[in-house]
Amino acid sequence: MLLADLVAVSDAVASTSSRTAKIAAFAEVLRDLQPEEIPVAVAFLTGAPRQGKVGIGWATLAGIDSTPAAAPSISVLEVDETIDRVLGTRGSRSAAARRDLVAGLLERATAREADFIRRLFVGELRQGALEGVMGDAIAKAAGVPAVRVRRAAMLTGDLGEAAGLALGPGGSGLDAVQLQVLRPVLPMLAGTAESVAAALEHTGRSSVEWKLDGARIQVHRAGEDVRIFTRNLNDITARLPDVVELVRAMPVDDLVLDGEAIGVGEDARPDRFQETMRRFSADTMQYERALRASFFDVLRVDGSDLLEAPLRDRLEVLARVAEGHCIPSVATDDPDVAAAVLEDALAAGHEGVMVKSLESAYDAGRRGGAWRKVKPVRTLDLVVLAVEWGHGRRRGWLSNLHLGARDGGGGFVMVGKTFKGLTDQLLTWQTARLQELAIGQEGHIVHVKPELVVEIALDGVQVSPRYPGGVALRFARVRRYRPDRSPADADTIETVQAML
């Protein structure tokens, strides 16, 4: 398939807000792909190469001056192969060699293809194709239920691979996908609730658990082999040797656990999130104490998959295999008992509780109503869209953040600004990082790639005609950046509007 065919459908999808129209457009092009093209095309149409970051910046692309080709000639696989070659180029003069590879591709591209390639390479290809939309499009193209595609994507962690299975003969390959030890699955996510009482109204009898302010980890064990993965499925086994030894000592042969890694001080109080993440992102051997692991779920043990088992059964297994290392919890449907658990969690220095239906299966990769998080402070996870140069004491720093919530089309809707809650240390880091993500400037406003997720505390929202979503944040302040979360994990504009 020619790249021009993908560009045309990308343009068509970007021009409509109709989810149905997006799904139909993607399904049509998916049906025409050759098997080897499917994972590549799915990755391109969801905004990123299958290889991840290409390592080519706007500055390099801006320095490549090419005349648009008169007619399309580049295939989808040629773009993919060029990315492989760029990533494989190392050593002296590698920067120039990578530039030449990209320049050679752009010299053959039409104007629309060149624009698509440039935005794809720098992660700025926002076309309204969130993975949920693409998953439904794959199901439509294959003529199979969407739930089968979602399950395969969850268990493989790869939507392109799931698409290849779905678009095979009868989609029969989807049924063969199972949970595999040492291969991470997408984690189950939680919705929000304003109080434990409100959460219990939705979940019924539940496990009310302390919500630790740490880093989500998924731990796999096969015999003596232990692997640890982040929320985004990155392998960080080497950074947590103490966790490896802890899980290796558990009385099982194979195991998959879900939990949190968190720093704990001498007073048994949890470290601040930033300190945990600083150590989580580095070689922990350089620190006096390692991160501590606490677990709240088990997905597999000794050959038995537990994804479909109710949480009450999974917790019984967890208590047996991870004794002494489980997050504190109480099974109840009494709001007063749940409120007491919340008070205990806060008193211990944690951020709140999770309220989880005891009948819930582990719905990997989904943010449903069976799990609810309750925090005493209203917070939103938003994406930084732009930032303003400061003045006065903050002159020389990028200070005032422009914040966006996810919309239903794969983009972001601005919902407010804030410069509050920023320490000098955070301002220094923020200034450097946001300049790396800069894509343009208008006066004192620097527009950036929407990659950074920041947790914002707020007193509520109010109706506002100033922003497209019709709402604005009230008394917003920065709590922390969330390097463990991607823009796809940010809160939606519907969530913000529901706070009115």
N, C-alpha and C positions, 0 to 999 in steps of 0.2 A: 504494500500500500504506500502511496505517496504521502509525504508529510503534509502536502497541501490539503489532502482530504481531512486530516486531523485538525488542521488550522481552521478549515471551513466550519467543522462542527463545533470547535472551540468558540469561534466567533458567534455562531448561532446560539449556543448555550449562554454565553455572556450577555447576549442582548435580550434575554427573556428572564422574567422572575418566576415563571410557571415551572413548578417542580415536574409536573406531568410532561411538559414540553421538553425539558432537559433530559428526562429519562428516555423519551421517545427518540430524541436526536442521538443520544449516545448508543442506544440499543441498535439503531440502524447501522451505524458505522461499525459497531462491534461484530455484527453478523458477517461483515465483509473481510475481516482480518484472517490472515493465515495463522496457524497455531503458534508459530514462533514469534509472531508480532503481538500477540495478545497481551502478555505482561508488560511489554514496552509501551504499547498504546495506552493501556489502563493507567500506567504510571504518569505518562505525559498528560493525559486528560484530567488527572487528579492533581496536577500542578507541580510534579517533581519527578526527575529521572529515577529509574529503579535503583540506581547506584547510590542515591543520596546526593549530598552536596558535590558539585562539580569542581569547586575551587577556582572559578573564574569570576572576577568581580566586575562591577560596573566600569571602573577605571580602565581595565583592559579592553572591555567591549567598546567603550567610547573611543578608544584609540584605533579601532579597526574601521577603516573607511572603505566601503565596498559599494559597487554599483548594482542595484537590484537586477536579478535575472529576468528575462522576458517571459519565461514559462517555467513551470515546476518541473524539477527533475530529481529531487532528493527523496529517497525512500525513508520510511520510519526507521528501519533497521540501520541505515547509514548514520543517522543521528545518534542512535544508541551505540554504534561501534565507535564513533568519534569520541563520545564521552568515555568509553573504555580506554581509548588510546590516550586521552588527556589525563585521566587518572593514573595511567600506567607510566607516564613520562616522568622520570626522575633524573637527578644528577645535575651536573653543570649545564648551564644554558637551558634548563628545563622550562623556565618561565617563557623564554622566547619560543621554544619548540611548541609549548601548549598554545601560545598565542597563534602560531602559524597554523596549527590544526584547526582552531576555531575560525580563523580568517579564511582558510580554504573552504570550509563549510558555508560560511556567510557569502562568499563570492558566487556560489551556485544558487543562492536562495532568492526567491522573489521578495518584494518588500514585506508582505504579510508573513511569509515564512521567517524572514530575518528577525522581525519583531517577536514572533513566537519563540524562536531559538534564544534570543537574548534574555527574554523574561524567564524562560525555562531554566537557563543556566544560572541565573542569580536568585532563583526562588521567588520570582515576582509574577508568576503565571496564575493569577486569580481569575477564574472563569466560571465560578459558581458550581464547581464539581466536587463537593464534599464527598467523602467516601460513602456516606449513606445513599446519596443520589446515584453514585456509580454502582453500588451494590444492587440497587433496585433495577438499574439499567441492564446489568449483567443478567439478572434473573429474567427480565423481559426478553432479552435477546436469546437466551437459552431455552425459554419456555419452562422454567422450573420455579418452584416457590422461593420467594426472597429469603425465607428463613433458612433454607439450605445453603444459600450463598453466604449469608451472614455467619452461619456456624462454621463453614469452611474457612472463611476469612479470619474468624476469631482464633481458631485452632492452629492455623498456619502462620498467623500474623502477617499475611501477605495477600492483599486483595488481587494482585495480578495473578498469583498462583491459583487462587480460588476461581478467577475468571477463566483461566485455562481449563480447569476441571469442569466448570459449568458448561463451557462451550464445546466440550468434547461430546462424543456420541451419547445423546440422552442425558447428559449431565451425570452419568453413572459414577464418575470419579469423585463426586462430592461425598458420596456415602462412605467412601473408603477413608476419609479423613478422620483421624482419631487424635486424642491427646497423646503427645509423645514426650516422654521424659527427656530433658535436656534441650527441648525446643520450646521457647516461651510462648504463652498464649496472651491475648489481649486481656487486661485486667477488668473485672467487674467494677463499675463506677456507681456513685451514689447521687441521688437527688438531694435537695435541701428541704429543711423544715424550720419554721420559726421557733418551735418549742418541741420538747419531748412529747407533750400531749398531742400536738398537731401531727407529729410523726406517727405516733401509735394509732391515731385514727385511720391512717392508711395501711399500716403494717400489721396491726393486730398484735398477738403475742409475739414478742421479739427478744432478740439478744441486744441489750443496751451495753455498748462497749466504750471504753475510753477511746477518744480520738487523739492519737499521738501526733505531735507536730514534727514528724520526721520525713524520711524519704521512703517511698513505697518500694518494696523489693519482692521478687518472686524467686523462690529457691527450688532448684531441681536437684534430685540425687538419684543416681543409678549406680548401685554398688558403692564403691569408694569415690566415684566421680561426682563432684558437686559443682553446680554452676549457679551463679546469682545474676539476675537480670533486673533492670530498672523498669519503671512504669512504661517507658518507651521501647522496651525490649532490647536495650543495649546490655552487653555482657560486661559486668563489673566485678567478676569473681576475684580478680587479683587485688582489689582494693579492700576486701572484707575477709581477711584470712581467719579471724576469730569466728565469724559466722560459718565459714566453711567447716571448721573443726566442730562447732556446735552441732550442725546438722549431720555431719559424718558420724557423730557419736549417738545419734538417735536410733532406737531399736527397730529399724526397718531396713529393707533392701532397696526399695525405690520409693520416691516421695516427691510431691510437688506442694510447696507451701506458699501462702500469701501473707505478707506482713509488712512491718516497718523497721527501718534502721534509724536509730536516734542516738545522739550523744547524751550521756548522763554524767552530771558532776559528782563531786565527792559527797555533796549533801543529798544525793539521790534525786535532785531536781533535773528536769530535762534541759539540755542546752537550747539556746535560741536557734530557730530554724536556720538562720544564715550560717551559724557555726556548724551545725550538722551538715548542711549542704557543702560548706567549704571543705570539710573533711571527707565527705562522701565523694567529692569530685577529685580527690587527690590520693596520693599514696598514704594510707593510714599508718604505715609503719613509722612515719616521721612524728607521730603524735604520741603523747604519754599514755593515752587510753584509746581504745578502739570504739567504734560504734556498736551499740547493743541492738540485737534483733529481738523483736517481739512479734508473735504470729497471731493472726485472727481467722485464718481459714486453711483448709487442706483440700486439694483438688484430686489427689491420687495417693494411694498407699499400697505397696506390695501387690501391684498388678491390678488393683481395682480403681477404676475411674469413678470419681464422686461428683462430677459436674452436675448431674441430674438429681443427686440425693438432696433432700431438704437440709437446710442449714443446721437444724437441731441434731441430725445424724452426723454431719461433718464436724460439728463442735465436739461431739463425744469422741470421735476419732482423734481430733486435734489434741484434746486434753490428754489422751493416752500417749501419743507419739512425741509431743512437744511439752511435756509436763515441766512446769516451772518457767516456761518461756512463752506463755499465752498472754495476750492483752486482757486485762481485767474486764469481766462482763457479768451481767445479771440477766436471767431470763424472766420477763415480766410483761404484763399488759396494763399495769397500774401506773398511771402518770406520776403519782407521788414517789413511788419506788424509783422510777426512771429519773425523776428530778434529783433524787438523792445521789444517784450514780453520776449525774452531771456535776453536782456540787463537789463530789469526791474527785472527779477528774480535774476540775478547775483548781481545786485546792492542791492537787499534786503537780500543778504547773502545766497541764495539758490544755488543748484548745477547745474541747467539747466532747461530744459523744457521737457514736454511730448507732442508729436504731435500725435493726435488720430483722425482717420477718423470718421467724423460725421455719417457715414452710418454703422459703425461697431457694430455688436452685442457683448455682453459680452461673450467671448469665454473662459469660466473658465478653468484654468489649462493649457492653451496653450500660447506659445510664438510665435506670428505670426507677420505679417507685418502691421496689422491695427494700432498698437500702436508702436511708435518709441520714444526712449529717446535720447535727444541731450545734451551732456555735452561739455564744452569748452576744457576739458582735456581728453585725451585718457586714458581710464581705462579698465582693465579687472578684472573679478572676477575669481581667480585661487585657486587651492587647494594646501596646503602645503604637500609635499611628503616626505621631509627629511629636516634636518637642521644641520649645522656644528657648533661645539664649536668654540667660538671666541678666539682671541689672542690679545696680547697687552692690550689696555684699556678695551677690551671686554672679557678678560679672565674670565672664570667662567659663562659666559652667552652663551646660544644658540643663534646664531646670523644669519648666512648666510642661507637664506631660499631657498630650492629647490622647484620650482613652476611647477604645472602641469595643463594642460587644459584637458577637457573631450574628450575622443575619442568616436568613434561610437560603441564600443563594451562593454561599461560599465567600462572601466578603465581610466587611465590618461596618458597623454604624457607630459614629461618634456619639458618646453619651456624656462627655464632660472633660474637664481639665483639673489638674491638681499639681501644686508644688509643695504641698505639706507632707510632713513625715520623712523628709529626706535629710539624712545626716551628711556632714561634709564628706565622709568616706564614701557614702552611697552616691553622692553627687559626682565625685571624682570618677568612680567606676562607670556610672551612667553616662557621663560625658564622653568617655573613651569608647564605650560599647556602642552607643547610638550613632556616633560618627562613623563607626565601621559599617553600620546598617543604613547609612544615609543614601537616599535615592534622588534627592533634589532639595532645593532651598528657595523659599519665597520670603525675602526680607529677613526677619529674625526667626522665622519658622523653618525648621529642618524636618523634611518628610523622610520617614524611615521605612524599611521593609517590616511588615507586621509579623515579627518573629518573637518579640519579648512579651511574656505574660507576667503581669504584675497583680498582686493581690491588693485590692483596695478596700479599706474599711470606710464605712459611710453611715450616716444617720438616716438615710432613706433616699427616696427620689421624689421629684416633683415634675408636674407637667411643664413642658418647655417647647415653644415653637422654634427655638434656636437650633435644635438638632433634628435630623431626619426621623429619628425614632420617636420624637415627641416627648421624650423624658430627659431629665438632667439629674446628675448626682448631687446630693446635698451633703456638704461638709466632708468631701472625699479626702482621704489621706492615704499615703502609701504605707502598707504594712511590710511588704517584702516583694522581691522579685521571685518568680517561680521557675527556676531552670529545669525543674522536673516535669514541667507541663509544656505542651505545644499549643499553638494558636487554636488547633481543633478542639482543645479541652476548655477553651474560654467559655464564659457564660454567654447565653444568647440574649438578643434584644428582647425576646419574649419574657425571659427571666427578669430582666431589668424592669420591663413594663409592669410585670405582675407585682412589683413592690410598691406600686402607687397606692 
